[in-house]
Amino acid sequence: MHTITDREFHQLAEFIKKNYGINLKEEKRALVVGRLQSVLIQKNMKNFSEYFEHVLSDKTGEAATELVNRITTNYTFYMREPDHFYYFRDVVLPYLVKTVRDKDLRIWSAGCSSGEEPYTLAMIIDEHFRGEKAGWDTRILATDISGRMLEKAKTGIYDYDSIAKLPPQWRLNYFSRLDDNSYSVADKIRNEVIFRKFNLVDGSFPFKRKFHVIFCRNVMIYFDAKTKDELVERFYNALEYGGYLFIGHSESISRSRSMFRYILPAVYRKI
């Protein structure tokens, strides 16, 4: 088994922070070794210095992508932190339907992992309109830094444990059973989500129009305070006035350093 020296760990940690904003603290050392061990063995590398040189010298970017894929947790499931989805269903969505005049709902699931969050939002929207959304564009942008997670999300296939907390009627209406433990998201829901690879800390956002809602939950826990504050400011600038930002319950936004107005735990609004 390979071990990692202080110098090697700090090199990797600095590279990850600089390029992806992820703050690998000392307590993550064992996780880094465990998740990269098989890569070193597969490539017949003697140590992490050799692996780091491989990442830096790979002009295709594939080595860096694999590194990020392996060290990010990507833990999620349907209806995680359900209060957010209920508030979106009961308050935010009815407000937007009444106020968005061009019938173009712009919703962004940032850090979407394996797709459960944006698919849930698409189901809520479909249930709200009940087939009567002629002229509305309700497609959701879903982005993540992990290409591996995005590929899984695009398949729309989940095991039973992943969808168990969904309402029974949703499981019936929006999923097809593939086998004893696999379920596929219905095409009408899968077609409502646009998946793209995107690095949240890689400069300014490229979007031409502002969003009405941004979900970025349990992503900023990986960032240091400075990176988080900068990202929150970019989210603010990327939202329409009256727009909402949802973050994870374990996260918070500084009220003294941000222009967002606190609405509910982990729910903020641009006023």
N, C-alpha and C positions, 0 to 999 in steps of 0.2 A: 504493500500500500504506500502511495506517495504521501509525503508530508509537505507542508508549505512553510517557508521561513517568514519571518516578520517582513523582510524586504519584499519578498514575492507577493505576500498578501497585500501590502500597502501599494505595490505597483498595480495590481489588479483593481483594488478598491479605488485608487485615484483615476484609473482609466474609465471605470464604470461611472463614477460620479461626474467626470468631465464630459462624457459623451451621452450619458443617459439620465443624469440627475439622481441616480439611486445611491443612497448613502449606506455603504456596507460597513456596519460597525464591527468592532472586534468580536462580539459574540456571534457573528455570522461566519466566523472562520471555519468552523466545523462543517457548516452547511455548504460553503464554497468547495471545500475539499471533497465532500461526499458527492456533490452533484457534478463535479468535473473529473472525478477519478477515472470514470470509464472512458472519457475522451483521451486522457493521457495514455491509458493502456491501449486503446484502439490505434492511436497514432504512434505507439512505441516511443513515447517521450520519457526522458529520464527524470525530469523535474518540472516545476511550474514556471521556471525562468524560460525553459525551452518552449513551453506552451504559450507564454506571453509573447515571445518573439514571433511565434507562428501567427498569433492574432494580429500583431502589428504589421507583419509583412504580407498578410493576405489581402491583395488589392481587390478581390471580389466582394469583400465584406461578409462572406459567409461564415468565417470563423468568429467574427464579432457577434453576428446574429445568433449563432449557436451558443455563445457565451451568455448572452442576455436571456435566451430561451431557458437555459438551465438554471440560472440563479434567481429568476423571478418566480414567485410562488404560484400566482394564478389560481388562487383558491376561491371558488364561487359556486353558487347554486341558485336555482329558481326561488324567487321571493325572499332573497336575502335582505334583511332589514326592511320588512314589509311595510312599515309605517310610511316610508317614502313613496311606495307605489300607491298606497291608499290616498295619500295627499295629492299625488299627481292625478289620480283618477277623479277624486271628489272636488278638488279646488283648482288645480293648475289647468288641466285639460278643458273643463267647461269655460274657464276664463279665456283661454286662447281661442277656442272655437267662436266665442262671441266677439273677440277684439281683433283677430287677425283677418284683415280685409281681403288680402290677396289669396287666401286659402292655401297658403304655403307654410305648413308647420315645420319649423327647423329645430330638430332635436338631435343632440350629440351625446352619445355614450362614449366617454373618453376613458380608455383603460377597460375595454369591454371584455377582456379575457376570452373565455370560450363561448360567449354569446348569450348567456342566460339573461343578462340585464336588458339588452336591446330587444330581444325577442319578447320578453315580458311587457315592455313598453308597447310594442307593436300589438300584442294581444289586448291590452287595455284600450288602445285607440280603436281597434277593430270592434270591440264590444261596445264602446261608446257610440260609434256611428251606426252600428247595426246594419251595415250594408248601404247606408245612405250618405256616402261621402263623395258624391259626384263632383268633380272639379277640384277636390282637395288633393294636395301632395303631402302625404303623411310619412314619407320614407325617412328612416332614421339613419344617421351616420354613426357607425360604430368603429372605433379605432383602437389599436393596441400596438405595443412595441414588439410583441412576440409573434413572429410569423407562424410558429407552430400552433399557438392558440387560435389565431385567425383561421387557419386551415380547418381546425376542429369546429370552430364556430360556423363556418360556411357549410359544413356537412349537415348541421342541424340535427345531429343524432345524439341522444342522451340515454343514460340508463335510468331505471325506474327511481332509484334513490334521488337522482337529481331533480326529477319532476314531481316527486311525491307531495310537496307542499303546495302545489298548484291546486286551485279549485277543481273538483271532479269534472265539472262541465267544460272547463278549459282543456283538460286532458282528453276529453272526448271530442271536442270541436277542433282543437288545434294540433293534435298529434295523431300519428298512425303507428300502430304497433308493428315492429319489424320481427321480433322474436320474443322469447320469454323475458328478456331484460333490456331490450332496445326499442326506443321510440324516436320517430322522426317528426320534426316540426313541419306543419302543413305548408305547402308551397305559397299560399296566400300571405302567410306570415313571414316566411323566409324571404320572399320577394320585396318585403317592406323594409329590409335592413341592408344597408350598403356597408360592407366591411372594407376597411383600408388600414394599411400599416402606417403608423405615425408615431413620431417621437415627440412627446409633449414639451421637452425642454430644448428642442433643437431650433432655437431662434424664434422668430415671430410666427404667428399662425397665418396660413396662406388663404384663409377663407374669404370669399368676396362678399358674402352677406352674413349678417349677424344671426345668432341663434336665439330662440325663445326659451330653450331649456338646455342645460348642460348637466349631465350626470357624470361625476368623477369621484367615485367612492372607493375608499380603501386603496388609493394610489399614492396620495401625498404622504402617507406614513413612511414611505421609503426615502423621502427627501429631507434635506436639512432645512432650517428655518428660512434661509435666504432664498433657496430654490423654490420653496413653497410660496413665499410671499410674491416672488416674481411670476409664478404660474397663476396665482390667484388674480393678480393684476391683469394678466393676459386674458383670463376667463372673463373678468369684468368688462374688458374692452370688446370681447367677442360676443357679448350678449346685447340684445335689444333692451331698451328701458322697459322695466316691468318684468324682465326675464328672471328665471330662477336657476340657482346653482345648488345641486345636491352633492354633498360629500359624505364620507363614511362617519358613522357614529363615534369612532375612535379618533376622529380628526376634528380640528377646529380652525377657525379663521380669526385672526386678531382684529378686533373691532376698532382698535386705535390706528392700525396700519392699513385697513381696507375700507373701501367705500361701500361695500356690501351691507345691506341691512339684515340683521338676524331676524328670522321668521319663526323657526322651530328648531329643535336640536338637529344639526347637520343640514339645515335648509336655509338658504340665503337668497336675497333678491336685490336686483339692481333697480334702485328707485331714483 
